[in-house]
Structures are given as C-alpha cells and as structure tokens.
Amino acid sequence: MGEDKDISDVAGLPDELGIDEDLGRAEQQLSVRVEERTYGKAMTIVEGFDRSSVDVGELASTLKSNLATGGTVDDDRIELQGDHRERVDEILRDEGFRVE
C-alpha cells in the first residue's frame, strides 16, 4: 500500500505509449508572444514549461526544423527568430500542449 504507480501501471497499458508524458504536456499552459529585438527584428518567445516533463531542447529543435528558422533555449524558454505565432501554436497543439 502507498506504493507509487504510474498511470500506465494502473490502466494496464504498455509504458511505450507515453501516457505520463502526454498528460504532463496537456496539463502545461504555454504562452507564445513576440518581442521586438535590436533593429526591429521579431523574436517569438515560448514559455511556461515544466522542465521535469518536457525536454525543452528537443522541442526547440522540433520547432526550429518545422519552421526553418534559428533559435535558442534561454532561461527555460524557447526563442525563435521571426514572428511565428500562428505556426508555433499549431505545432505545439499537435505535440499535445495547451497554448494560451
């Protein structure tokens, strides 16, 4: 009794389905905004990650490759070069995140 169990243990589902990871993503509320940087350049900022359930670096790589843009991870947030609000929202939702 008192033993910690994963959701996949309780539901009887295989661990490969990634149920815990999907639920962790769905519970996170991410924000996407655009900042103006030096020389009027736009920078799309994605923040609100729970580092324990998301590999932010891996997600940043996914976003950068899908958007064909540069970017970085800084202070637990993803910074992408250019204004990509609409596409980022779509990609994050496809990945299982909630976006405000």
NUMIVEX-166657 format. One record per residue (C-alpha): residue number from 1; residue in one letter; x, y, z. Coordinates in steps of 0.001 Angstrom, whole numbers, plus 500000, padded with zeros to 6 digits. Example, Ala and Ser with C-alpha at 12.3 -4.5 7.8 and 13.67 -1.06 7.14 Angstrom:
REM residues 2
pt k = 1 r = A X = 512300 Y = 495500 Z = 507800
pt k = 2 r = S X = 513670 Y = 498940 Z = 507140
END
This chain:
REM residues 100
pt k = 1 r = M X = 500000 Y = 500000 Z = 500000
pt k = 2 r = G X = 501284 Y = 503573 Z = 499492
pt k = 3 r = E X = 503342 Y = 502381 Z = 496539
pt k = 4 r = D X = 503690 Y = 504994 Z = 493766
pt k = 5 r = K X = 502290 Y = 503740 Z = 490492
pt k = 6 r = D X = 502435 Y = 505216 Z = 487019
pt k = 7 r = I X = 499205 Y = 505753 Z = 485138
pt k = 8 r = S X = 500209 Y = 503043 Z = 482674
pt k = 9 r = D X = 500542 Y = 500589 Z = 485615
pt k = 10 r = V X = 497054 Y = 501394 Z = 486866
pt k = 11 r = A X = 495445 Y = 501354 Z = 483419
pt k = 12 r = G X = 497286 Y = 498200 Z = 482385
pt k = 13 r = L X = 498716 Y = 499897 Z = 479298
pt k = 14 r = P X = 502248 Y = 499432 Z = 477971
pt k = 15 r = D X = 504807 Y = 502030 Z = 479091
pt k = 16 r = E X = 505734 Y = 502670 Z = 475430
pt k = 17 r = L X = 502517 Y = 504625 Z = 474925
pt k = 18 r = G X = 503964 Y = 507537 Z = 476900
pt k = 19 r = I X = 500754 Y = 508229 Z = 478812
pt k = 20 r = D X = 502550 Y = 510094 Z = 481632
pt k = 21 r = E X = 504395 Y = 512323 Z = 479168
pt k = 22 r = D X = 501222 Y = 513146 Z = 477230
pt k = 23 r = L X = 499333 Y = 514029 Z = 480407
pt k = 24 r = G X = 502239 Y = 516188 Z = 481593
pt k = 25 r = R X = 502154 Y = 518103 Z = 478330
pt k = 26 r = A X = 498382 Y = 518574 Z = 478367
pt k = 27 r = E X = 498497 Y = 519988 Z = 481891
pt k = 28 r = Q X = 501007 Y = 522700 Z = 480964
pt k = 29 r = Q X = 499759 Y = 526128 Z = 479909
pt k = 30 r = L X = 502279 Y = 527627 Z = 477490
pt k = 31 r = S X = 502351 Y = 531212 Z = 476317
pt k = 32 r = V X = 503549 Y = 532356 Z = 472912
pt k = 33 r = R X = 504383 Y = 536014 Z = 472315
pt k = 34 r = V X = 506527 Y = 538141 Z = 470036
pt k = 35 r = E X = 509137 Y = 540621 Z = 471223
pt k = 36 r = E X = 510866 Y = 543209 Z = 469104
pt k = 37 r = R X = 514628 Y = 542990 Z = 469361
pt k = 38 r = T X = 517522 Y = 545066 Z = 468104
pt k = 39 r = Y X = 516979 Y = 546683 Z = 464693
pt k = 40 r = G X = 513257 Y = 545894 Z = 464798
pt k = 41 r = K X = 513725 Y = 542127 Z = 464431
pt k = 42 r = A X = 510888 Y = 539936 Z = 465741
pt k = 43 r = M X = 511582 Y = 537115 Z = 468209
pt k = 44 r = T X = 508899 Y = 534535 Z = 469059
pt k = 45 r = I X = 509052 Y = 533519 Z = 472737
pt k = 46 r = V X = 507521 Y = 530265 Z = 474041
pt k = 47 r = E X = 507479 Y = 529874 Z = 477832
pt k = 48 r = G X = 505714 Y = 528151 Z = 480701
pt k = 49 r = F X = 507404 Y = 524738 Z = 480505
pt k = 50 r = D X = 507651 Y = 522265 Z = 483358
pt k = 51 r = R X = 511240 Y = 521086 Z = 482867
pt k = 52 r = S X = 510559 Y = 517794 Z = 484666
pt k = 53 r = S X = 508147 Y = 516575 Z = 481985
pt k = 54 r = V X = 509478 Y = 518243 Z = 478804
pt k = 55 r = D X = 512840 Y = 518204 Z = 477067
pt k = 56 r = V X = 512829 Y = 521882 Z = 476072
pt k = 57 r = G X = 515947 Y = 521478 Z = 473913
pt k = 58 r = E X = 514368 Y = 518674 Z = 471907
pt k = 59 r = L X = 511138 Y = 520650 Z = 471478
pt k = 60 r = A X = 513143 Y = 523704 Z = 470371
pt k = 61 r = S X = 514852 Y = 521564 Z = 467721
pt k = 62 r = T X = 511469 Y = 520326 Z = 466503
pt k = 63 r = L X = 510110 Y = 523869 Z = 466259
pt k = 64 r = K X = 513226 Y = 525193 Z = 464510
pt k = 65 r = S X = 513214 Y = 522426 Z = 461906
pt k = 66 r = N X = 509457 Y = 522715 Z = 461232
pt k = 67 r = L X = 509688 Y = 526499 Z = 460916
pt k = 68 r = A X = 513041 Y = 526558 Z = 459084
pt k = 69 r = T X = 514360 Y = 529225 Z = 461446
pt k = 70 r = G X = 517053 Y = 529740 Z = 464020
pt k = 71 r = G X = 516567 Y = 529965 Z = 467745
pt k = 72 r = T X = 517791 Y = 529051 Z = 471193
pt k = 73 r = V X = 516724 Y = 527884 Z = 474653
pt k = 74 r = D X = 517310 Y = 530530 Z = 477313
pt k = 75 r = D X = 516060 Y = 530527 Z = 480936
pt k = 76 r = D X = 513560 Y = 527666 Z = 480373
pt k = 77 r = R X = 512016 Y = 529356 Z = 477351
pt k = 78 r = I X = 512377 Y = 528894 Z = 473609
pt k = 79 r = E X = 513332 Y = 531903 Z = 471492
pt k = 80 r = L X = 512762 Y = 531645 Z = 467738
pt k = 81 r = Q X = 513910 Y = 534175 Z = 465156
pt k = 82 r = G X = 510960 Y = 535847 Z = 463421
pt k = 83 r = D X = 507223 Y = 536107 Z = 464056
pt k = 84 r = H X = 505894 Y = 532532 Z = 464042
pt k = 85 r = R X = 502969 Y = 532811 Z = 466497
pt k = 86 r = E X = 500362 Y = 531046 Z = 464373
pt k = 87 r = R X = 502538 Y = 528134 Z = 463249
pt k = 88 r = V X = 504068 Y = 527683 Z = 466731
pt k = 89 r = D X = 500579 Y = 527431 Z = 468263
pt k = 90 r = E X = 499634 Y = 524790 Z = 465703
pt k = 91 r = I X = 502828 Y = 522754 Z = 466184
pt k = 92 r = L X = 502607 Y = 522875 Z = 469991
pt k = 93 r = R X = 498983 Y = 521708 Z = 469916
pt k = 94 r = D X = 499985 Y = 518853 Z = 467604
pt k = 95 r = E X = 502666 Y = 517939 Z = 470176
pt k = 96 r = G X = 499981 Y = 517780 Z = 472906
pt k = 97 r = F X = 500447 Y = 521147 Z = 474668
pt k = 98 r = R X = 497811 Y = 523708 Z = 475640
pt k = 99 r = V X = 498597 Y = 527199 Z = 474374
pt k = 100 r = E X = 497028 Y = 530380 Z = 475696
END
